[in-house]
Amino acid sequence: MAAERFSIAQVTPYAWEQHHDVNRFVERLSDELCARGHRVVVMAPSESRELIRESRDVVKRALRDPEAVFAAEGCAQVLGMGQTLQPTRRGTTVSMPLDVSRTIEELLERGSFDFVHVHEPFAPSAASAALRHSRALNIGTFHTPTERVLSTQVARKLVTLHFGRLDGRSASFAVTRDLVQRFFPGHYRVIPPGADLVESPPARDDGTIEILYSAQEERAALRLFLRALRRLPPDLPWRATVWSRVPGAAPAVPLPKALRERVAFASPADGSEAQHLARAQIAVGASSGVAPSPQLLLRAMAGGAVPVASRLPQYEEALDVGERGLLFEPRDAITLAAQLARLVADDDLRERFHRRLRDSHDELSWGRTAELYEGLYGDVAARRHDPDGRPAVRRRIERRDFIHVDLHMHTDHSHDCATPVDKLLETAKEQGLGAIAVTDHNEISGALEARERAD
C-alpha cells in the first residue's frame, strides 16, 4: 500500500476502443496504481455512444457529489469524453477532439484530483485539453520518439508555454526523452513501460521452433518478415505465425507453397497475442521506423520469446543493445533471415537469451513501472506548500481591509542599488507593506536572502 494515497486522472489522446500502445500503457498503469491504493479515473475520447452517455451522467452527478467520478475500491473508472475523428491505421496521428474539451473542463472542475497525468499532450488532443483545464498537479508522459512538426516547428512557442503547466515530466524511453528535450527543455524522468509476465508452455516435442510476428507495425514490416522467411534454409525446423488484430493480414500475393505449409495467419479468434507470444521461442519486430511498437518487444520478452528486431533506437534500448535479443539493420531482409537462422539452429544461443530474459523479469513488470511513477508523484507532491500557511501572518493580514504590496524593489545584490536587504525589509514594515517582490538585475541572491530574513 502506498505511503500517500492520491486521486489521479490518467488522460490518453487516443479513442479508448483503439488498441494503441498508449492506451495499453494507461490501462495497465491504472490497474497497478489502483491495486496500490490510489484512486484512478481514465479520461479518453471514445467511439462508443453508450460509454459517452454514461460518462456524461457521471460528470453531471459529480456536480452534487465529487466522489461520483471514482469507481469502487481497487478499480479504475473509464470515462469517455466524446467522439473523435478517425485516426490513421498506423496510429501516429493524435485523434482530434470534437466535443471533448467542454466535458473535460467540467470533469476537472467538479472532480477532486491530486494529479492530472496527461499522455502525449500535444495539441489538438484530449490530453492537451486536460492540461489546459487542469486544477491539479500535472504530470506529462511522452511515449513516441517521433517529431511532431506542428508542435516542434510551427507552434513551438505556444506549446512551450502550454508545457509550462507541467509539474513533472517523464518519457517511456531515453530516445524519446532526448527528442522531446531537444525542443522543450526540462527534466524528463525515464520510466519504461512494463509487460505482463506470462509463463511459457513446454516447447514442441518435435523440436520445431515457433516464430511469431505480431502485426502491430507498418504493413511494409510484414512484407520484410515474409521475405526473410523465404531465405531460411529449408532443412531448419521452424514454423511461423503472423498474428493480427484485424482480418486480412495475409498478403494479396499468395505465398510460395513451401512457405504456406510453414506460415499461419492468426487473429483473436485463434487466441490472444499474449497466448501466441507465450508459445513462441522467437518474436520479430521489423519496423523501419514508420510505426514501431517497442512495447511489443517487451511483451515478447515477458513471455519468454527471444526478440529479433530492427536496429531502431527504441528497439535497441528495449533489447539493451543486443543483450536481450538480436538486431538487424532496418529493411535488411538478408540479415534478418541470417539472425533467425542463427537462433533456430543454435539451441545454446537461445537458452542464453532465455536465461537473460528470466533474470530481467522484475525489470519488465508493470509493478515496477507503477512503483517508479509513485516515486515521481511523491516527489512532485512534496513540493506543495503547506495549505495552512503561516497562521501568525495570516491572522495579522486578516485584520486589514487591503494588503499593500510593492512588486519592484532592489537590494545591494543588484549592481545599481546600495540598499541592504535588512534595511529594505525594515523600511517595508515601517511603510505598512504586506508583501514585496525583490527584482534585482540578473541576480536572485537578494530575493533568496530577503525570503530567509522576512517574518
KEKE-186274 format. One record per residue (C-alpha): residue in three letters; x negated, z, y negated. Coordinates in steps of 0.1 Angstrom, whole numbers, padded with zeros to 4 digits, always signed. Layout:
N
ALAXZY;...
end
This chain:
455
MET+0000+0000+0000;ALA-0013-0009-0035;ALA-0025+0018-0058;GLU-0002+0004-0086;ARG+0030-0014-0079;PHE+0036-0045-0100;SER+0066-0067-0107;ILE+0053-0103-0106;ALA+0068-0137-0114;GLN+0050-0165-0095;VAL+0057-0198-0111;THR+0050-0232-0095;PRO+0054-0266-0113;TYR+0065-0284-0081;ALA+0100-0286-0067;TRP+0103-0258-0041;GLU+0115-0283-0015;GLN+0082-0302-0017;HIS+0057-0294+0009;HIS+0029-0291-0016;ASP-0003-0271-0012;VAL+0005-0252-0044;ASN+0039-0242-0031;ARG+0024-0232+0002;PHE-0001-0210-0018;VAL+0026-0194-0038;GLU+0048-0187-0008;ARG+0021-0171+0013;LEU+0006-0151-0016;SER+0040-0138-0025;ASP+0047-0128+0011;GLU+0014-0108+0012;LEU+0020-0092-0022;CYS+0055-0081-0011;ALA+0040-0066+0021;ARG+0017-0046+0000;GLY+0045-0030-0020;HIS+0047-0053-0050;ARG+0080-0069-0062;VAL+0078-0107-0065;VAL+0100-0134-0079;VAL+0091-0170-0072;MET+0103-0194-0100;ALA+0103-0231-0092;PRO+0121-0263-0101;SER+0144-0273-0073;GLU+0163-0303-0060;SER+0189-0281-0043;ARG+0221-0277-0064;GLU+0231-0248-0043;LEU+0198-0229-0050;ILE+0200-0237-0087;ARG+0237-0225-0089;GLU+0229-0192-0070;SER+0198-0187-0092;ARG+0217-0191-0124;ASP+0242-0165-0112;VAL+0212-0141-0106;VAL+0200-0148-0142;LYS+0234-0140-0156;ARG+0236-0107-0136;ALA+0202-0098-0150;LEU+0217-0095-0184;ARG+0236-0064-0172;ASP+0211-0053-0145;PRO+0174-0065-0149;GLU+0168-0053-0113;ALA+0191-0081-0100;VAL+0162-0106-0101;PHE+0144-0088-0073;ALA+0152-0092-0036;ALA+0152-0064-0011;GLU+0121-0043-0005;GLY+0093-0064+0011;CYS+0109-0098+0003;ALA+0102-0123-0024;GLN+0132-0137-0044;VAL+0131-0175-0048;LEU+0149-0188-0079;GLY+0155-0225-0086;MET+0151-0231-0123;GLY+0166-0265-0125;GLN+0163-0301-0113;THR+0132-0323-0119;LEU+0122-0359-0119;GLN+0109-0370-0086;PRO+0071-0367-0084;THR+0049-0393-0068;ARG+0044-0392-0030;ARG+0008-0381-0034;GLY+0019-0351-0054;THR-0007-0355-0080;THR+0018-0358-0109;VAL+0032-0325-0120;SER+0070-0325-0119;MET+0087-0330-0152;PRO+0113-0303-0162;LEU+0146-0314-0175;ASP+0167-0283-0177;VAL+0143-0256-0166;SER+0129-0243-0199;ARG+0161-0226-0211;THR+0167-0209-0177;ILE+0130-0198-0175;GLU+0133-0183-0211;GLU+0165-0164-0202;LEU+0150-0151-0170;LEU+0118-0139-0186;GLU+0137-0123-0214;ARG+0160-0104-0191;GLY+0137-0096-0162;SER+0112-0068-0164;PHE+0078-0082-0153;ASP+0043-0068-0154;PHE+0028-0102-0147;VAL+0038-0138-0150;HIS+0014-0157-0127;VAL+0015-0195-0135;HIS+0000-0221-0112;GLU-0013-0254-0127;PRO+0001-0245-0161;PHE-0003-0280-0176;ALA+0025-0294-0198;PRO+0051-0306-0192;SER+0060-0283-0163;ALA+0079-0252-0153;ALA+0046-0233-0152;SER+0038-0243-0188;ALA+0073-0233-0200;ALA+0069-0199-0183;LEU+0036-0193-0200;ARG+0052-0202-0234;HIS+0082-0179-0229;SER+0064-0150-0211;ARG+0066-0115-0225;ALA+0043-0100-0199;LEU+0006-0102-0190;ASN-0002-0138-0179;ILE-0024-0150-0151;GLY-0032-0187-0147;THR-0044-0202-0114;PHE-0059-0237-0112;HIS-0060-0254-0078;THR-0067-0291-0081;PRO-0102-0303-0092;THR-0087-0334-0108;GLU-0090-0341-0145;ARG-0056-0344-0163;VAL-0064-0368-0191;LEU-0033-0360-0211;SER-0043-0323-0213;THR-0081-0327-0214;GLN-0083-0356-0239;VAL-0051-0364-0257;ALA-0036-0329-0263;ARG-0067-0308-0257;LYS-0064-0287-0289;LEU-0028-0278-0282;VAL-0035-0270-0246;THR-0064-0248-0256;LEU-0041-0228-0279;HIS-0015-0226-0251;PHE-0040-0213-0226;GLY-0050-0187-0251;ARG-0019-0168-0239;LEU-0036-0163-0205;ASP-0049-0127-0200;GLY-0067-0137-0167;ARG-0077-0170-0151;SER-0085-0179-0115;ALA-0094-0210-0096;SER-0090-0218-0059;PHE-0124-0234-0056;ALA-0157-0233-0076;VAL-0154-0271-0082;THR-0120-0265-0098;ARG-0134-0237-0119;ASP-0163-0259-0131;LEU-0139-0288-0141;VAL-0114-0267-0159;GLN-0141-0245-0176;ARG-0157-0277-0190;PHE-0126-0285-0211;PHE-0111-0250-0215;PRO-0139-0224-0217;GLY-0132-0189-0203;HIS-0139-0167-0174;TYR-0123-0180-0142;ARG-0124-0159-0111;VAL-0128-0180-0079;ILE-0102-0168-0053;PRO-0100-0192-0024;PRO-0067-0198-0006;GLY-0060-0182+0028;ALA-0048-0196+0060;ASP-0025-0184+0088;LEU-0047-0173+0117;VAL-0034-0189+0150;GLU-0045-0181+0185;SER-0057-0213+0202;PRO-0043-0220+0236;PRO-0066-0228+0265;ALA-0083-0262+0264;ARG-0070-0291+0287;ASP-0081-0288+0323;ASP-0093-0324+0324;GLY-0118-0318+0297;THR-0101-0341+0272;ILE-0109-0333+0236;GLU-0079-0332+0212;ILE-0085-0347+0178;LEU-0058-0341+0151;TYR-0053-0359+0118;SER-0025-0344+0096;ALA-0012-0370+0071;GLN-0014-0348+0040;GLU-0038-0371+0022;GLU-0035-0406+0008;ARG-0025-0434+0031;ALA-0059-0450+0030;ALA-0074-0419+0046;LEU-0052-0425+0077;ARG-0064-0461+0079;LEU-0101-0449+0077;PHE-0094-0424+0105;LEU-0079-0451+0128;ARG-0109-0475+0120;ALA-0133-0447+0131;LEU-0114-0442+0164;ARG-0118-0478+0172;ARG-0156-0473+0171;LEU-0157-0444+0195;PRO-0173-0452+0229;PRO-0146-0459+0255;ASP-0161-0435+0280;LEU-0158-0404+0258;PRO-0129-0380+0269;TRP-0107-0378+0238;ARG-0071-0381+0226;ALA-0059-0382+0190;THR-0027-0371+0173;VAL-0015-0382+0139;TRP+0009-0356+0126;SER+0031-0364+0096;ARG+0059-0345+0079;VAL+0077-0378+0070;PRO+0087-0405+0095;GLY+0069-0438+0096;ALA+0033-0426+0098;ALA+0023-0453+0123;PRO+0006-0483+0107;ALA+0025-0515+0101;VAL+0000-0535+0122;PRO+0001-0525+0159;LEU-0029-0507+0172;PRO-0050-0523+0200;LYS-0038-0515+0235;ALA-0068-0493+0242;LEU-0061-0472+0211;ARG-0024-0470+0217;GLU-0030-0453+0250;ARG-0050-0425+0233;VAL-0033-0421+0199;ALA+0001-0404+0195;PHE+0021-0402+0163;ALA+0040-0369+0159;SER+0065-0353+0135;PRO+0080-0319+0130;ALA+0104-0327+0158;ASP+0074-0327+0182;GLY+0061-0294+0169;SER+0048-0279+0136;GLU+0015-0288+0121;ALA+0002-0253+0130;GLN+0011-0258+0167;HIS-0008-0291+0167;LEU-0038-0276+0149;ALA-0039-0248+0174;ARG-0041-0273+0203;ALA-0068-0294+0187;GLN-0105-0289+0191;ILE-0113-0312+0161;ALA-0094-0319+0129;VAL-0102-0346+0104;GLY-0100-0348+0066;ALA-0107-0383+0055;SER-0096-0384+0018;SER-0117-0405-0006;GLY-0107-0381-0034;VAL-0074-0397-0044;ALA-0052-0370-0028;PRO-0074-0344-0010;SER-0060-0315+0009;PRO-0086-0287+0012;GLN-0061-0262+0024;LEU-0056-0284+0055;LEU-0092-0278+0064;LEU-0087-0241+0060;ARG-0056-0242+0082;ALA-0076-0262+0108;MET-0104-0236+0108;ALA-0079-0207+0111;GLY-0065-0224+0142;GLY-0100-0229+0157;ALA-0103-0266+0152;VAL-0138-0279+0141;PRO-0133-0299+0109;VAL-0149-0333+0102;ALA-0144-0341+0065;SER-0155-0365+0038;ARG-0181-0352+0015;LEU-0159-0343-0014;PRO-0169-0312-0035;GLN-0138-0292-0025;TYR-0142-0302+0012;GLU-0179-0292+0011;GLU-0170-0259-0004;ALA-0143-0252+0023;LEU-0168-0261+0050;ASP-0196-0241+0034;VAL-0217-0273+0030;GLY-0216-0281+0067;GLU-0219-0246+0082;ARG-0183-0247+0094;GLY-0179-0284+0103;LEU-0194-0319+0100;LEU-0194-0341+0069;PHE-0195-0378+0062;GLU-0196-0400+0031;PRO-0162-0409+0017;ARG-0148-0443+0030;ASP-0175-0445+0057;ALA-0158-0451+0090;ILE-0190-0457+0108;THR-0204-0422+0100;LEU-0170-0406+0107;ALA-0170-0422+0141;ALA-0205-0410+0148;GLN-0197-0374+0138;LEU-0166-0375+0160;ALA-0186-0388+0189;ARG-0212-0360+0185;LEU-0185-0333+0187;VAL-0167-0349+0216;ALA-0198-0354+0236;ASP-0217-0321+0228;ASP-0199-0290+0242;ASP-0227-0267+0229;LEU-0223-0281+0193;ARG-0185-0275+0194;GLU-0190-0240+0208;ARG-0215-0231+0180;PHE-0190-0242+0154;HIS-0162-0223+0171;ARG-0182-0191+0170;ARG-0189-0195+0133;LEU-0152-0201+0127;ARG-0142-0170+0147;ASP-0167-0150+0127;SER-0152-0162+0094;HIS-0116-0154+0103;ASP-0115-0124+0080;GLU-0125-0145+0051;LEU-0098-0171+0058;SER-0069-0147+0059;TRP-0041-0146+0033;GLY-0045-0108+0033;ARG-0080-0112+0017;THR-0066-0136-0009;ALA-0039-0111-0018;GLU-0064-0083-0020;LEU-0086-0103-0044;TYR-0055-0111-0066;GLU-0046-0074-0066;GLY-0081-0067-0080;LEU-0075-0093-0107;TYR-0041-0079-0116;GLY-0056-0044-0117;ASP-0085-0054-0139;VAL-0061-0071-0164;ALA-0036-0042-0163;ALA-0064-0018-0171;ARG-0069-0034-0204;ARG-0034-0025-0216;HIS-0032+0001-0243;ASP-0015+0034-0237;PRO+0022+0029-0246;ASP+0023+0064-0261;GLY-0005+0055-0285;ARG-0018+0083-0306;PRO+0010+0108-0311;ALA-0005+0126-0341;VAL-0010+0094-0360;ARG+0025+0082-0351;ARG+0041+0114-0364;ARG+0022+0111-0396;ILE+0033+0075-0403;GLU+0069+0081-0392;ARG+0074+0101-0424;ARG+0066+0071-0446;ASP+0091+0045-0457;PHE+0063+0019-0459;ILE+0028+0016-0444;HIS+0004+0002-0470;VAL-0024-0019-0455;ASP-0054-0040-0467;LEU-0063-0068-0444;HIS-0095-0080-0461;MET-0123-0054-0466;HIS-0161-0055-0463;THR-0188-0030-0454;ASP-0226-0029-0458;HIS-0228-0047-0425;SER-0219-0078-0444;HIS-0247-0095-0465;ASP-0227-0094-0497;CYS-0214-0058-0497;ALA-0231-0024-0502;THR-0201-0001-0492;PRO-0210+0022-0462;VAL-0184+0025-0435;ASP-0178+0062-0442;LYS-0172+0055-0479;LEU-0147+0027-0471;LEU-0127+0049-0448;GLU-0127+0078-0473;THR-0115+0056-0501;ALA-0088+0041-0479;LYS-0075+0076-0471;GLU-0075+0086-0508;GLN-0056+0055-0517;GLY-0030+0062-0490;LEU-0036+0032-0469;GLY-0022+0033-0434;ALA-0044+0006-0419;ILE-0073-0016-0430;ALA-0089-0047-0415;VAL-0127-0050-0417;THR-0137-0087-0422;ASP-0175-0087-0426;HIS-0191-0121-0427;ASN-0204-0132-0393;GLU-0206-0096-0381;ILE-0183-0074-0361;SER-0206-0043-0360;GLY-0190-0029-0392;ALA-0155-0032-0378;LEU-0166-0016-0345;GLU-0182+0013-0363;ALA-0151+0018-0385;ARG-0129+0018-0355;GLU-0150+0046-0339;ARG-0150+0067-0370;ALA-0114+0063-0380;ASP-0090+0092-0371;
end
